[in-house]
Amino acid sequence: MGETLKDVRRARLSVALVFAVHGAVTGTFVSRIPWIKDQLDLSPGQLGLALVFPAIGASIAMPLAGRIVHRFGARAALQGLLSLWCLSLALPALSPNLVVLCLSLFFYGATAGMSDVAMNAQGVEVEERLGRSIMSGLHGMWSLGGLIGSGFGVLAAHQQMDARIQYAVTALILVLIAQVAARGVLDVRPTDAEEAPPRFALPPKEALVIGLVGFCAVFAEGASMDWSGVYLRDITGASASTAAACFTAFAATMAMARLAGDAVIRRLGPVLAVRISGMVAAVGGVLVVLSHTPYLAIPGFALIGIGIAVVVPLAFAAAGRAGTNPSQSIAGVATITYTSGLVAPAVVGGIAQASSLTVSFVVVTLLAAALIPSATAMRHRNSAGSAAPSGSLEPTR
């Protein structure tokens, strides 16, 4: 492969910064969703419709990422895709109406999905060369980036800054950081005999239950990310800055849980870790549903963040050990989880339009609670298909 240990360690730092930049774009965007809703005078149903378009764009464009990496190499592909993702941040706030907003969010989601695939592939390459797990920490860096981005969003909302200005300035800054970070990643290139990856991969039956676990977690994550600020403002009467701060609390707890996730999983094992995660997330959902003040809702969203933090990384790890083709299993689980991201904003908005946001988060709470009985899907299995000890965490290579 040609890389020295120094190169790999440098690549680890670089890809960690890439994850942080990706998260910062998301954090910046979601912290000002209430501003976009007010600016275009959108109903909950209209906002829910608009927020489904990022997931549509991501689901359609994700398969293209593998082909782009295959053609241009990992480094150039990541530089280009991550830069497009950063620049797309400026588009939603510039939208004059709902139709243009939906188109802007489609492009926003397409670039998000492709850069997400490229950076996770890079993380896997670095992990294999280091010989130890780093993916939980990388996802923690994503959450940390989201926390930083949302923190600046809180300040901007508090100062009543126009989101068009905030998004544009932030996009330019993040593009510069992305270019610097992506230069240090491993420049993995396919061999001449290696075929381009398939456009779409269905999960084998062994990975379906694992994918449904990821579905529940991503649904709770997407609902909380996209709707927490609106929930705080419309249900609890919070100010714009307090509503923006809700996502900050959510991102902060998720970041801390993911950064500490590897140590916790090694101690508890994946099954117990997911079971406890489901309990914590469900308790958080109950607090949100019962809240009438920000002082109860914000801790509720924070507990949801803690509860779902390690579930998705564990789902991908379990998928890599399911079936005879690990890459197909992982791709299939990714498809299921992105489908969850696709339906979550629309379901929450649709239920809110028909009844209320409180009822929407009853559904979120039930899905979080579903993680408790479904945690057995995370049980590690050896190559023969029998269950391995619950504390065995490393996949068979």
FENWOVEN-V213123 format. One record per helix or strand of 3 or more residues. SS is the DSSP state (hx for helix, st for strand). FROM is the first residue (numbers start at 1). TO is the last residue. If there is no record, write none. Layout:
BEGIN
SS_FROM_TO + SS_FROM_TO
END
This chain:
BEGIN
hx_5_31 + hx_33_39 + hx_44_72 + hx_74_88 + hx_91_94 + hx_98_130 + hx_135_158 + hx_163_182 + hx_205_236 + hx_240_259 + hx_261_268 + hx_270_290 + hx_294_308 + hx_311_319 + hx_326_354 + hx_357_378
END
